[in-house]
Every structure is written in C-alpha cells, then in structure tokens.
Amino acid sequence: MEDNTKLATMEDTVEYHLFLIPDELRDPEKHKEILQKYIERIMTQFAPMLAPYIWQNQPFNLRYKPGKGNVPAHMFGVTKFGDNIEDEWFIVYIVKQITKEFPELVARIEDNDGEFLLIEAADFLPKWLDPDNSANRVFFQRGELCLIPAPRKPGTMSWLPTTPPTVPQALNIISTHPEEILASESIRAAVNRRIRGYPEKIQASLHRAHCFLPASIVALLKQHPRLVAAGVQAFYLRDPIDLRACRVFKTFLPETRIMTSVTFTKCLYAQLVQQRFVPDRRSGYKMPPPSHPQYRAHELGMKLAHGFEILCSKCSPHFSESKKSFMTTSPLWAGFLESLKKNDYFKGLIEGSAQYQARLEMAKNYFQLSVNRPESCLAMSPGEEILTLLQTMPFDIEELKKEEANLPPEDDDQWLDLSPDQLDQLLQEVAGKKEAEPTSKKEEQNYDLNQVSESMKAFISKVSTHKGAELPREPSEAPITFDADSFLNYFDKILGPSPHESDSDDLDEEDFECLDSDDDLDLKTEAAGEEASVKGTLNNLKSYMAQMDRELAYTSIGKSFTTQKQMESLSQTTNNNSDEEDSGAGGSVMTPVDVDLNLVSNILESYSSQAGLAGPASNLLQSMGVQLPDNSDHRPTSLYYSLGRLAHSLLGSLSF
C-alpha cells in the first residue's frame, strides 16, 4: 500500500532559562509571585507574534521553576521542534527580544547538541573555548550575546573564576561587568545572521495550498490553524497499526469533502507532499487520475484526513471530563484577556465580528498551550482536543461550500525543486558566505592548478590532533599573537646558554683551568656522540625508505604514479654513475615521482567522479578556499578508484 515505514526520529528539543538579576535573596513565595507576573507580562507582550505561529510540535512556553542546588528559581521553558529547525531559531529571536524589552532579565538557551549558539559561531570562537569549559558562559542580556571569558593567567582578573562559573557566579559577573563579557562582533554577527528577518520572516516560512477535505476538518482549521501540524505529523509518522483505523473512517467521512485553502509551514507542506501513499479502497477516499487539474488538492486532503483520523482513533471515547473543563475554565483567563486588550491585540476590531472572534479563538489556544499549560497528567492530546472541539463547535456545511468559489490562490511550490546552483547558493547564504561568482571559459582555461597543490601542502603541514586538523588561513584571517617567553627561548637556543653569573670576583686561573679541563671535554664528546647517533638514525631511515621505493617501483601501485621527465644527458650521466651504487637495482635509475602532478590529477579525478555532487574532494578544497571550475569532461570514472588514488597522493605529499 505504501513505500515507507514509520520514521524513528529523535525528539529534538530546545530549553530556555530566564533569570532575574540582581537575584537577591528573597522570600521564596514572593520570588515565585514576582516571576509569575513576569511570565504573564512576557507572554502577553509577545502574544501578537506567538499566537498565530504554527509550531511543528510544541509552542514556546514559560513556567516557574523553583531553585535547586546552585541554580536559583527562574522562568523555564522547553519546546520540541522536531524537523523544523526554524522553530528553534525563532525561539532564539524571542528570547533575545525578551532580554531587550526586560533589561533586568538574563537568558541562556541550549538544545540536544548543547551550546548550539557557539556551534553556529564555531569559526569565530577563541581557541581556549571548548565543550569542556563552556558551561554557563553563554547568555543573552539587553538583547546582546554575552560570553563570559576565562582568565588567561590565574589572578590576572580576580572577578573571573578559573573554572567554569556556576549560575550564581555567572549572574553576578553579568550584573557587575556587562561591557567586559560582551561577545566579539564576529560571534554576535554569526548568531544575528541566523535570526535575521524576524518577525517578517514568519510569513515567508508559510505555504498556502488548496486541499479537498471533510467539512469538519475545514471548520477546525478555520478556527484553529495550528492543528494542521498535529495532523501532518500523525500522517508523516504513521505505522501499520495507525492505518488500521483508516480502513473505514468513523470521524471524518469522505462524503463531506469540500475544497478549502490550508496554511502550512514549508516544513509541514514538504513532509506531506514528499510521501507516496495509496489509500485503502474501503476508506472511500477515491483519487482522480494524476492528470486531473486538482489532483494535488485531492492528494493533500486525503493525506491530511488520514492524519486527523489517526489522531482521533488514539483517544478513548470517554476521556476524562476534567480535561474538557480545564480547557475552557481558568481563573487567569480574565486577567490575560484584559492584558491583551491593553496591548492592542485585537487591533481595533469590533467585538463580536468574525475577525475579532478568530483572534479571540487564537488567543484562547495560545493561553491554553503557553500561559496556562496544565500538568502532563491533565494535558489534552491533539486527538482529545479535536474531539472536544467537534462536540462544542457548530458549523454549516453549506456556508463552507459557498466559500469554495472565493478561495485565495495557492502559493507556488517551486521552492521544493531547487537546482544544484540554487542549493549551493542557499547553503552559502546559511553559512554566511558570499555567493561565488560564475567563472568564464577564459578563466577556466587560465586556472592555476598550482593553487590546488600548494593548498594541499599547507593543509598537510598543519598540526593535527584527536580534535581534528586546522585548515590553512588566509594571511588576513590569521590571528596576530606574540608570546614573549617563547620569543626569548628561541633566542637562547640560537645564541646558546648564557654564562653563569657569580656573585664573587675571586675566581683565579686554576678555577678557569678546572672549567676547561676533563669535564668540558666529556661534554663535547657526549654531544658529538649524540649528533652522530641522530645522523646514523636518519641515514638508516633514508636507506630503509629508498629500499621501499625500489620494491614498490615495479608494483602496480608504483607504476600508477606519474614520474618526472628527466633530460637525456642527465639520464645518461646518472646511468654511468649508478653501476657501482645501485647494482641491486639492475643498473636502472629510480625516477622521482612527480608528487605535485599526481596530487592534482588524483584530486581532479575524484572531483570529476562526484558528478557535481558533494564529496570529499570538493569539501576539502572549498574548506581551504579553493574553488574549482565546473567539469566539462563527463567520462565515467570509478569513485572507489579515484579515492584510492587520492589517498596515495596525500601520503606521498607528507614528504613535504
């Protein structure tokens, strides 16, 4: 029936913490009351952005978290964002704006990967910073990213702890030294680039499409557009057990389908479109032929209806009445609604109008999910919420059918079919790099392949550790450092050890004779012996390597490398002199391997075998700033063979 199985996805979550500074010792009850008021103010002030937002899994939310250990009481939230990474960065923008609007608040944010803000700015981080010492160093204050530094030497900055700070220490440092802990401009620019465009960017992340849906789903999405995410996720993560409920539909009958316009996020739309699915014949969801002009609308509606049916099938027909009542009654709702009116949430709409009611329903949903979020034991599942709404929400099918004639046009979904060039441009924009200018034919012909060889040599010469290898930097990017101790040590090695300085001038000639006697001779003899030992080891190693070269020269590996062209006269002279030295090689001369030529040719062969896709050769060269022109020779090559040749060439270049 279908060509895919249920996806085993890891729950990607982001956590955010908001602390009040200066965090003086207060009565716990009063402290809780203060933080609760902050939560209400924050959620009310940001309601115009948060209420209409369609979240992939869970919305932005805040709740009071009591103090524990070294962590004081604060405001805390956690959101599962799943496959839509934009949800996470929208939360970063919200948290940043909260600290800008409330200067007395400090925020930190992390996800499954840890300090993902540092990961985003990895190219600009100081070398002392690593995952082992980054805890409690990254915060937002007054809308700016802060990075608490580590002291270069113990005692140089008394207000900085030598170990990663605790949360109270970090809050104290932020409140007393706000200027000194501001992150560098390049780090802040990297993070700001990722959240640039909000809140206008929200509309750009939406996609509107026509769907042929049961009337009850149309009515639900009209008042609760966020439920589309739950329906898509239920279909996207379905399994054979879920599909049993879709053999015969009980809640969303296909006979009531009408055409409507549904607003998705681009992530949700892509998840729904990209899955091939054929409905069960018993379900009643018959599809028109693919050539039908409204085939896509029928397909989207069929898939979405299956998702909603799966959600409802997982609910008990008599779920807890306490959950139903909890959704509509709360002592905080009246105060929250009054705050919304003061903040001009309704934009001057007439109370009771259709637009007013739509925003009111949106505010109720937002209040239930983000402000007055119940405990997990009382929280309603999406299926339970849908069934409750169907029982309490009247709708007229005939009125909904009249709206079919006035549907807004669909959005173009050409963004789903990106060309390789568009994809490269998108990746460069995300990485914050300038778009590469297209190369002309003349530039391709004059392309200097020595750049490939020199860049690879520079890369091989860098020191690597278990943490990875450092890429060669451009001269303009290289940091300027000066270590006075190392500088003086180098001079000591060059000039020799300084003479021993004595506090007395009573040394006579006998003392000097003693200094120049047998002890001095022993030291010279010992040094000469060590030098001879080192030379002997190097000679043995060279002899061993030469023997290996002679043995490999006549193997298939040795013959696969290109050798240097020698002049005929030089070749004859060398042959005459080689009879005595290289008799073991049968009078032949070892022609040196042209390492540069082999290196470049094998990299180009590997690059060609990638056929324009990502691969080891292009990734390595691009990371070193080398941009190769497009390949015009499309002869088939073996990727395995090319990578093997590339590996051998890299080993050969180690001699440099």
C-alpha positions as CSV (number, residue, x, y, z in Angstrom):
1,M,0.0,0.0,0.0
2,E,2.9,2.4,0.7
3,D,6.6,2.5,0.2
4,N,7.8,3.7,3.6
5,T,7.8,2.7,7.3
6,K,7.4,4.7,10.4
7,L,10.4,7.1,10.9
8,A,12.4,6.6,14.0
9,T,13.1,10.3,14.8
10,M,14.9,11.6,17.9
11,E,13.0,14.3,19.7
12,D,14.9,17.5,19.1
13,T,14.3,19.9,22.0
14,V,15.4,23.4,23.0
15,E,15.5,24.6,26.6
16,Y,15.5,28.3,27.6
17,H,16.0,29.8,31.1
18,L,15.3,33.4,32.1
19,F,16.9,34.7,35.3
20,L,16.2,37.8,37.2
21,I,19.2,39.9,38.2
22,P,20.3,41.1,40.6
23,D,19.0,37.9,42.1
24,E,19.0,38.9,45.8
25,L,17.8,36.6,48.5
26,R,14.1,36.9,48.7
27,D,11.2,35.1,50.3
28,P,10.5,32.0,48.1
29,E,6.8,32.8,47.9
30,K,7.3,36.4,46.9
31,H,10.0,35.4,44.5
32,K,7.6,33.0,42.9
33,E,4.9,35.6,42.7
34,I,7.3,38.1,41.0
35,L,8.4,35.5,38.4
36,Q,4.8,34.6,37.7
37,K,4.0,38.2,37.0
38,Y,7.0,38.4,34.6
39,I,5.7,35.3,32.8
40,E,2.3,36.9,32.3
41,R,3.8,40.2,31.1
42,I,6.1,38.4,28.7
43,M,3.5,36.1,27.2
44,T,1.0,39.0,26.9
45,Q,3.5,41.3,25.2
46,F,4.7,38.8,22.7
47,A,1.2,37.3,22.0
48,P,0.8,39.1,18.6
49,M,3.8,37.1,17.3
50,L,3.4,33.9,19.2
51,A,-0.4,33.3,19.0
52,P,-0.7,32.9,15.2
53,Y,2.6,31.0,14.8
54,I,2.3,27.4,13.6
55,W,4.6,25.2,15.6
56,Q,6.0,21.9,14.3
57,N,5.4,20.1,17.6
58,Q,5.2,22.3,20.7
59,P,4.9,26.0,21.2
60,F,7.0,28.5,23.1
61,N,6.1,28.4,26.8
62,L,7.2,29.6,30.1
63,R,6.6,28.4,33.7
64,Y,8.1,28.9,37.1
65,K,10.9,26.6,38.1
66,P,11.9,26.5,41.8
67,G,15.5,26.8,42.8
68,K,17.6,23.6,43.1
69,G,21.2,23.4,44.2
70,N,23.3,26.2,42.8
71,V,20.6,27.2,40.3
72,P,18.2,29.8,41.6
73,A,14.5,29.9,40.9
74,H,13.8,31.2,37.4
75,M,11.5,31.1,34.4
76,F,11.9,28.0,32.3
77,G,10.6,26.6,29.0
78,V,11.2,23.6,26.8
79,T,10.0,23.1,23.2
80,K,10.2,20.0,20.9
81,F,10.8,21.4,17.5
82,G,11.3,18.1,15.6
83,D,12.3,18.5,11.9
84,N,11.6,22.3,11.7
85,I,14.8,23.9,12.8
86,E,13.3,27.3,12.1
87,D,11.2,26.9,15.3
88,E,14.4,26.7,17.3
89,W,15.8,29.9,15.8
90,F,12.5,31.7,16.2
91,I,12.7,30.9,19.9
92,V,16.3,32.3,19.9
93,Y,14.9,35.5,18.4
94,I,12.1,35.6,21.0
95,V,14.4,35.1,23.9
96,K,16.8,37.7,22.6
97,Q,13.9,40.2,22.3
98,I,12.7,39.4,25.8
99,T,16.0,40.4,27.3
100,K,15.9,43.5,25.2
101,E,12.5,44.5,26.4
102,F,13.2,43.5,30.0
103,P,16.8,44.6,30.8
104,E,16.7,43.1,34.3
105,L,16.4,39.6,32.8
106,V,19.2,37.4,31.6
107,A,18.6,34.3,29.4
108,R,20.5,31.2,28.3
109,I,19.4,28.7,25.7
110,E,20.6,25.2,24.7
111,D,19.4,22.2,22.8
112,N,20.3,18.5,22.4
113,D,23.7,19.5,21.0
114,G,24.5,21.7,24.0
115,E,25.6,25.3,23.3
116,F,24.3,25.4,19.8
117,L,24.8,29.2,19.6
118,L,28.6,28.5,19.9
119,I,28.3,25.8,17.2
120,E,26.7,28.4,14.9
121,A,29.7,30.7,15.5
122,A,32.3,28.0,15.6
123,D,34.5,29.7,13.0
124,F,35.0,32.7,15.3
125,L,35.4,31.3,18.7
126,P,38.5,31.9,20.8
127,K,40.9,28.9,21.0
128,W,40.6,28.5,24.7
129,L,36.9,27.7,24.5
130,D,35.8,24.1,24.1
131,P,32.8,21.9,25.2
132,D,34.6,21.0,28.4
133,N,34.8,24.6,29.7
134,S,31.8,26.3,28.0
135,A,29.2,25.6,30.7
136,N,27.3,28.7,32.0
137,R,29.3,31.1,29.8
138,V,26.8,32.0,27.1
139,F,23.9,34.4,27.9
140,F,21.7,37.0,26.4
141,Q,21.5,40.3,28.2
142,R,19.8,43.5,26.9
143,G,19.4,41.9,23.5
144,E,23.1,41.1,23.1
145,L,25.0,37.9,23.2
146,C,27.4,37.6,26.1
147,L,30.4,35.2,26.5
148,I,32.0,35.1,30.0
149,P,35.7,34.7,29.3
150,A,38.3,32.6,31.1
151,P,41.3,34.3,32.7
152,R,44.4,33.8,30.6
153,K,46.6,33.5,33.7
154,P,45.4,32.8,37.3
155,G,45.0,36.0,39.2
156,T,45.0,38.4,36.3
157,M,41.3,39.1,36.5
158,S,40.1,38.5,40.0
159,W,36.4,38.6,39.1
160,L,36.7,35.7,36.7
161,P,36.7,32.1,38.2
162,T,39.4,29.8,36.9
163,T,36.9,27.0,36.4
164,P,33.5,27.2,34.5
165,P,31.3,29.5,36.6
166,T,28.2,28.4,38.4
167,V,24.9,30.1,37.6
168,P,25.0,32.5,40.6
169,Q,28.6,33.4,39.7
170,A,27.7,34.0,36.1
171,L,24.7,36.2,37.1
172,N,26.9,38.2,39.4
173,I,29.6,38.7,36.6
174,I,26.9,39.8,34.1
175,S,25.4,42.3,36.5
176,T,28.8,43.8,37.6
177,H,30.8,43.6,34.3
178,P,28.3,43.9,31.4
179,E,30.8,45.5,29.0
180,E,33.7,43.1,29.5
181,I,31.7,40.0,28.8
182,L,30.1,41.1,25.5
183,A,30.8,38.5,22.8
184,S,33.0,39.6,19.9
185,E,31.4,41.3,17.0
186,S,32.1,38.3,14.7
187,I,30.4,35.8,17.1
188,R,27.4,38.1,17.5
189,A,27.1,38.6,13.8
190,A,27.1,34.9,13.2
191,V,24.1,34.4,15.5
192,N,22.3,37.5,14.3
193,R,22.7,36.4,10.7
194,R,20.8,33.2,11.6
195,I,17.8,35.1,13.1
196,R,17.9,38.0,10.7
197,G,14.5,38.8,9.2
198,Y,12.2,38.0,12.1
199,P,9.3,38.7,12.6
200,E,8.7,39.3,8.9
201,K,10.4,36.0,8.2
202,I,7.4,34.2,9.7
203,Q,5.2,34.9,6.7
204,A,7.9,33.8,4.3
205,S,8.1,30.4,6.0
206,L,4.4,29.7,5.3
207,H,2.8,28.0,2.3
208,R,-0.8,28.1,1.3
209,A,-2.3,25.3,-0.7
210,H,-5.8,24.1,-1.7
211,C,-6.9,20.8,-0.1
212,F,-10.1,18.7,-0.6
213,L,-11.0,18.0,3.0
214,P,-14.0,16.8,5.1
215,A,-16.1,19.8,6.2
216,S,-15.4,19.1,9.9
217,I,-11.6,19.4,9.3
218,V,-12.2,22.6,7.3
219,A,-14.2,24.1,10.3
220,L,-11.5,23.0,12.7
221,L,-8.6,24.5,10.8
222,K,-10.6,27.7,10.2
223,Q,-10.6,28.5,13.9
224,H,-7.5,26.5,15.0
225,P,-5.0,26.6,12.1
226,R,-2.2,25.3,14.4
227,L,-3.9,21.8,14.4
228,V,-2.6,21.3,10.9
229,A,0.8,20.5,12.4
230,A,-0.6,17.6,14.5
231,G,-2.5,16.2,11.5
232,V,0.6,16.3,9.3
233,Q,2.8,14.7,12.0
234,A,0.3,11.9,12.6
235,F,0.3,11.0,8.9
236,Y,4.1,11.5,8.5
237,L,4.9,9.2,11.4
238,R,2.2,6.6,10.8
239,D,2.7,2.9,11.2
240,P,0.6,-0.1,10.1
241,I,-1.3,-0.1,13.4
242,D,-2.3,3.5,12.9
243,L,-3.6,2.7,9.4
244,R,-6.0,0.1,10.7
245,A,-8.2,3.0,11.9
246,C,-8.2,4.4,8.3
247,R,-9.6,1.3,6.6
248,V,-13.1,2.6,7.5
249,F,-13.4,6.3,8.5
250,K,-15.6,6.9,11.5
251,T,-14.9,10.6,12.3
252,F,-14.0,12.4,9.0
253,L,-16.3,10.9,6.3
254,P,-15.1,11.4,2.7
255,E,-18.6,12.2,1.5
256,T,-18.5,15.6,3.2
257,R,-15.3,16.8,1.5
258,I,-15.1,20.4,0.2
259,M,-12.3,22.5,-1.3
260,T,-10.6,24.9,1.0
261,S,-7.3,26.8,1.5
262,V,-4.9,25.5,4.2
263,T,-1.9,27.3,5.6
264,F,1.1,25.1,6.3
265,T,4.7,25.8,7.2
266,K,7.0,24.9,4.4
267,C,8.4,22.1,6.5
268,L,4.9,20.6,7.1
269,Y,4.0,21.0,3.4
270,A,7.2,19.3,2.3
271,Q,6.6,16.4,4.7
272,L,3.0,15.9,3.4
273,V,3.9,16.2,-0.3
274,Q,7.0,14.0,-0.4
275,Q,5.3,10.8,0.8
276,R,3.7,8.5,-1.6
277,F,0.6,6.9,-0.3
278,V,-2.4,5.0,-1.7
279,P,-5.5,4.9,0.5
280,D,-7.3,1.7,1.4
281,R,-10.2,1.0,-1.0
282,R,-12.5,0.6,1.9
283,S,-11.8,4.1,3.2
284,G,-13.9,5.8,0.5
285,Y,-11.2,8.2,-0.4
286,K,-11.1,7.8,-4.2
287,M,-8.4,9.7,-6.1
288,P,-8.8,11.3,-9.6
289,P,-6.2,10.5,-12.2
290,P,-2.8,12.3,-11.9
291,S,-3.6,14.4,-14.9
292,H,-6.6,15.9,-13.2
293,P,-6.0,19.7,-12.6
294,Q,-7.0,19.3,-8.9
295,Y,-5.1,16.1,-8.3
296,R,-2.7,17.7,-5.9
297,A,-5.6,19.2,-3.8
298,H,-7.2,15.8,-3.6
299,E,-4.0,14.1,-2.6
300,L,-3.1,16.7,0.1
301,G,-6.7,16.5,1.5
302,M,-6.6,12.7,1.6
303,K,-3.3,12.6,3.4
304,L,-4.4,15.2,5.9
305,A,-7.7,13.5,6.6
306,H,-5.8,10.3,7.4
307,G,-3.7,12.2,9.9
308,F,-6.7,13.6,11.7
309,E,-8.4,10.2,11.7
310,I,-5.3,8.6,13.2
311,L,-5.2,11.3,16.0
312,C,-8.9,10.7,16.9
313,S,-8.5,6.9,16.8
314,K,-6.0,7.0,19.6
315,C,-8.5,8.6,22.1
316,S,-10.8,6.8,24.4
317,P,-14.4,7.7,23.5
318,H,-15.0,8.7,27.2
319,F,-11.8,10.5,28.1
320,S,-11.6,12.5,31.4
321,E,-14.2,15.2,31.8
322,S,-11.7,17.1,33.9
323,K,-9.6,17.6,30.8
324,K,-12.6,19.0,28.9
325,S,-13.5,21.5,31.6
326,F,-9.8,22.5,32.1
327,M,-9.7,23.8,28.6
328,T,-12.4,26.4,29.0
329,T,-12.2,27.5,32.7
330,S,-9.3,29.2,34.4
331,P,-9.1,32.0,36.9
332,L,-6.2,33.6,34.9
333,W,-8.1,33.9,31.7
334,A,-10.0,37.1,32.5
335,G,-6.8,38.9,33.5
336,F,-4.9,37.6,30.5
337,L,-7.7,38.8,28.1
338,E,-7.7,42.3,29.8
339,S,-3.9,42.5,29.2
340,L,-4.4,41.6,25.6
341,K,-6.8,44.4,25.1
342,K,-4.4,46.9,26.8
343,N,-1.7,45.7,24.4
344,D,-3.9,46.3,21.4
345,Y,-4.0,42.6,20.4
346,F,-7.4,43.0,18.7
347,K,-6.2,45.9,16.5
348,G,-9.4,47.9,17.0
349,L,-11.7,45.2,15.7
350,I,-15.3,45.4,16.6
351,E,-16.2,42.9,19.4
352,G,-18.3,40.1,18.1
353,S,-17.1,40.5,14.4
354,A,-15.8,37.4,12.5
355,Q,-12.2,38.7,12.6
356,Y,-12.5,39.5,16.3
357,Q,-13.8,36.1,17.1
358,A,-11.0,34.5,15.0
359,R,-8.3,36.4,17.0
360,L,-10.2,35.6,20.3
361,E,-10.1,31.8,19.5
362,M,-6.4,32.1,18.6
363,A,-5.8,33.8,22.0
364,K,-7.6,31.1,23.8
365,N,-5.5,28.4,22.1
366,Y,-2.3,30.4,22.9
367,F,-3.4,30.9,26.5
368,Q,-4.1,27.2,27.0
369,L,-0.9,25.9,25.4
370,S,1.6,28.5,26.5
371,V,0.4,30.5,29.5
372,N,-1.9,28.2,31.5
373,R,-0.2,25.0,30.4
374,P,-1.6,22.1,32.7
375,E,0.4,19.3,34.2
376,S,1.2,16.4,31.9
377,C,-1.4,14.3,33.6
378,L,-4.1,16.8,32.7
379,A,-2.8,17.9,29.3
380,M,-5.0,17.0,26.4
381,S,-3.7,15.1,23.4
382,P,-4.4,16.7,20.0
383,G,-6.9,13.9,19.3
384,E,-8.8,14.7,22.5
385,E,-8.8,18.4,21.7
386,I,-10.2,17.7,18.2
387,L,-13.0,15.5,19.5
388,T,-13.8,18.1,22.2
389,L,-14.0,20.9,19.6
390,L,-16.1,18.9,17.3
391,Q,-18.7,18.5,20.1
392,T,-18.7,22.1,21.0
393,M,-18.1,23.9,17.7
394,P,-21.1,24.2,15.3
395,F,-20.5,24.7,11.6
396,D,-22.7,24.9,8.5
397,I,-21.5,22.8,5.5
398,E,-23.5,24.9,3.0
399,E,-21.8,28.1,4.2
400,L,-18.4,26.4,3.8
401,K,-19.3,25.3,0.3
402,K,-20.1,28.9,-0.7
403,E,-16.5,29.9,0.2
404,E,-15.1,27.4,-2.4
405,A,-15.7,29.9,-5.2
406,N,-13.6,32.7,-3.4
407,L,-10.6,30.8,-2.3
408,P,-7.3,32.7,-2.4
409,P,-4.7,31.5,-5.0
410,E,-2.2,28.8,-4.0
411,D,1.4,29.6,-3.4
412,D,4.0,28.4,-5.9
413,D,5.8,25.4,-4.6
414,Q,8.8,25.6,-7.0
415,W,11.0,26.0,-3.9
416,L,10.7,22.3,-3.5
417,D,12.7,21.7,-6.7
418,L,15.9,23.5,-6.1
419,S,18.6,23.2,-8.8
420,P,22.1,22.4,-7.7
421,D,23.2,26.0,-8.2
422,Q,20.3,27.3,-6.1
423,L,21.0,24.8,-3.4
424,D,24.7,25.8,-3.3
425,Q,23.6,29.5,-3.1
426,L,21.2,28.6,-0.2
427,L,23.9,26.8,1.7
428,Q,26.4,29.7,1.2
429,E,23.8,32.1,2.5
430,V,23.2,29.9,5.6
431,A,26.9,29.7,6.1
432,G,27.2,33.5,5.8
433,K,29.5,33.3,2.7
434,K,29.3,35.5,-0.3
435,E,27.9,33.9,-3.5
436,A,30.6,32.6,-5.7
437,E,30.9,34.4,-9.0
438,P,30.5,32.3,-12.1
439,T,33.7,31.5,-13.9
440,S,34.1,32.3,-17.6
441,K,35.6,29.9,-20.1
442,K,38.7,32.1,-20.3
443,E,39.1,31.9,-16.5
444,E,38.7,28.1,-16.7
445,Q,41.4,27.8,-19.3
446,N,43.8,30.0,-17.3
447,Y,43.0,28.3,-14.0
448,D,46.2,27.8,-11.9
449,L,46.3,24.2,-10.7
450,N,49.4,25.0,-8.6
451,Q,46.8,26.6,-6.1
452,V,45.4,23.1,-5.5
453,S,48.9,21.6,-4.9
454,E,50.0,24.5,-2.6
455,S,46.8,24.5,-0.6
456,M,47.1,20.7,0.0
457,K,50.7,21.0,1.1
458,A,49.7,23.8,3.5
459,F,46.9,21.6,4.9
460,I,49.2,18.6,5.3
461,S,51.9,20.7,7.1
462,K,49.4,21.7,9.8
463,V,49.5,20.0,13.1
464,S,46.5,17.7,13.8
465,T,45.3,16.2,17.0
466,H,42.4,13.9,18.1
467,K,40.2,17.0,17.9
468,G,40.9,17.5,14.2
469,A,43.2,19.4,11.8
470,E,43.5,23.1,11.4
471,L,42.7,24.5,7.9
472,P,45.2,26.9,6.4
473,R,44.1,30.5,7.0
474,E,44.4,33.4,4.7
475,P,47.0,36.0,5.8
476,S,44.3,38.5,6.5
477,E,42.4,35.9,8.7
478,A,45.4,34.7,10.7
479,P,45.4,36.0,14.3
480,I,48.4,38.0,15.4
481,T,49.9,36.7,18.6
482,F,53.2,37.3,20.4
483,D,54.5,35.2,23.3
484,A,57.4,36.9,24.9
485,D,58.6,33.8,26.8
486,S,58.7,31.7,23.6
487,F,60.5,34.6,21.8
488,L,63.2,34.7,24.4
489,N,63.5,30.9,24.5
490,Y,64.2,30.8,20.8
491,F,67.0,33.4,21.2
492,D,68.5,31.2,23.9
493,K,68.6,28.3,21.6
494,I,70.2,30.3,18.8
495,L,72.8,32.1,21.0
496,G,73.5,29.3,23.4
497,P,73.1,29.3,27.1
498,S,74.1,32.4,29.0
499,P,77.3,32.2,31.0
500,H,76.9,31.5,34.7
501,E,77.0,34.8,36.7
502,S,78.7,34.7,40.0
503,D,78.4,37.0,43.0
504,S,82.2,36.8,43.6
505,D,85.2,38.0,41.6
506,D,87.6,35.7,43.4
507,L,87.9,33.1,40.6
508,D,91.6,32.6,39.7
509,E,93.3,30.9,36.8
510,E,93.1,27.5,38.5
511,D,89.4,27.8,38.6
512,F,89.3,28.6,34.9
513,E,91.6,25.7,34.2
514,C,89.2,23.4,36.0
515,L,86.3,24.6,33.9
516,D,88.2,23.9,30.7
517,S,89.5,20.5,31.8
518,D,88.1,17.0,31.6
519,D,84.5,17.9,32.3
520,D,84.3,20.2,29.4
521,L,85.9,17.5,27.2
522,D,83.4,15.0,28.4
523,L,80.5,17.3,27.5
524,K,81.9,17.8,24.0
525,T,82.4,14.1,23.5
526,E,78.9,13.3,24.7
527,A,77.4,16.0,22.3
528,A,79.3,14.7,19.4
529,G,78.2,11.1,20.1
530,E,74.5,12.2,20.3
531,E,74.9,14.1,17.0
532,A,76.5,11.0,15.3
533,S,73.7,8.8,16.7
534,V,71.0,11.1,15.2
535,K,72.8,11.2,11.8
536,G,73.1,7.4,11.8
537,T,69.4,7.1,12.6
538,L,68.4,9.4,9.7
539,N,70.8,7.6,7.3
540,N,69.2,4.3,8.3
541,L,65.7,5.7,7.8
542,K,66.6,7.1,4.4
543,S,68.2,3.8,3.4
544,Y,65.0,2.0,4.5
545,M,62.7,4.4,2.6
546,A,64.9,4.0,-0.5
547,Q,64.7,0.3,-0.3
548,M,60.9,0.5,0.0
549,D,60.8,2.8,-3.1
550,R,62.8,0.3,-5.1
551,E,60.5,-2.5,-4.1
552,L,57.3,-0.5,-4.9
553,A,58.6,0.8,-8.2
554,Y,57.8,-2.3,-10.0
555,T,54.4,-3.0,-8.5
556,S,51.0,-1.9,-9.8
557,I,50.9,0.9,-7.2
558,G,54.3,2.2,-8.1
559,K,53.5,2.2,-11.8
560,S,50.3,4.1,-11.3
561,F,52.2,7.2,-10.3
562,T,53.5,9.7,-12.9
563,T,57.3,10.3,-12.7
564,Q,59.3,13.4,-13.5
565,K,60.7,13.9,-17.1
566,Q,64.5,14.0,-17.0
567,M,66.8,15.4,-19.6
568,E,68.5,12.8,-21.7
569,S,72.0,14.0,-20.9
570,L,71.3,13.9,-17.2
571,S,69.8,10.4,-17.6
572,Q,73.0,9.1,-19.4
573,T,75.3,10.6,-16.8
574,T,73.3,9.1,-14.0
575,N,73.2,5.7,-15.6
576,N,77.0,5.7,-15.9
577,N,77.4,6.5,-12.2
578,S,74.8,4.1,-11.0
579,D,76.6,0.9,-11.8
580,E,78.5,1.0,-8.6
581,E,75.9,2.5,-6.3
582,D,72.7,0.8,-7.4
583,S,73.8,-2.6,-8.6
584,G,71.0,-4.2,-6.7
585,A,68.5,-2.4,-8.9
586,G,69.9,-3.9,-12.1
587,G,71.6,-0.7,-13.3
588,S,68.3,1.2,-13.5
589,V,67.7,4.6,-12.0
590,M,64.8,5.4,-9.8
591,T,63.0,8.3,-11.5
592,P,61.4,10.5,-8.8
593,V,57.6,10.7,-8.6
594,D,56.1,14.0,-9.5
595,V,54.1,14.5,-6.3
596,D,52.5,17.7,-7.4
597,L,51.3,16.3,-10.7
598,N,49.9,13.1,-9.0
599,L,48.3,15.1,-6.3
600,V,46.5,17.5,-8.6
601,S,45.4,14.8,-11.2
602,N,44.0,12.5,-8.5
603,I,42.1,15.3,-6.8
604,L,40.6,16.3,-10.1
605,E,39.7,12.7,-10.9
606,S,38.0,12.4,-7.5
607,Y,36.3,15.8,-8.1
608,S,35.1,14.6,-11.5
609,S,33.6,11.4,-10.1
610,Q,31.4,13.4,-7.8
611,A,29.4,14.5,-10.9
612,G,28.6,17.9,-9.4
613,L,27.5,16.5,-6.0
614,A,29.1,16.9,-2.6
615,G,32.1,14.8,-1.9
616,P,35.5,14.6,-0.2
617,A,37.5,16.4,-2.9
618,S,35.1,19.4,-3.3
619,N,34.5,19.7,0.5
620,L,38.2,19.6,1.3
621,L,39.1,22.1,-1.4
622,Q,36.3,24.5,-0.6
623,S,37.2,24.5,3.1
624,M,40.7,25.7,2.1
625,G,39.2,28.4,-0.2
626,V,40.0,26.7,-3.5
627,Q,37.1,26.9,-6.0
628,L,37.4,24.6,-9.0
629,P,35.6,25.4,-12.3
630,D,32.8,23.1,-13.4
631,N,34.0,19.9,-15.1
632,S,33.3,19.7,-18.8
633,D,34.7,16.1,-19.2
634,H,31.9,13.7,-18.3
635,R,33.7,10.4,-18.8
636,P,32.7,7.7,-16.3
637,T,35.2,7.0,-13.5
638,S,35.3,4.8,-10.5
639,L,34.7,6.7,-7.3
640,Y,36.5,3.9,-5.3
641,Y,39.5,4.0,-7.6
642,S,39.6,7.8,-7.5
643,L,39.5,8.0,-3.7
644,G,42.3,5.4,-3.5
645,R,44.5,7.4,-5.8
646,L,43.7,10.5,-3.8
647,A,44.7,8.7,-0.6
648,H,48.0,7.6,-2.1
649,S,48.8,11.0,-3.3
650,L,48.1,12.5,0.1
651,L,50.5,10.0,1.7
652,G,53.1,11.0,-0.9
653,S,52.7,14.7,-0.1
654,L,53.6,14.0,3.5
655,S,57.3,14.2,2.5
656,F,56.8,17.9,2.1
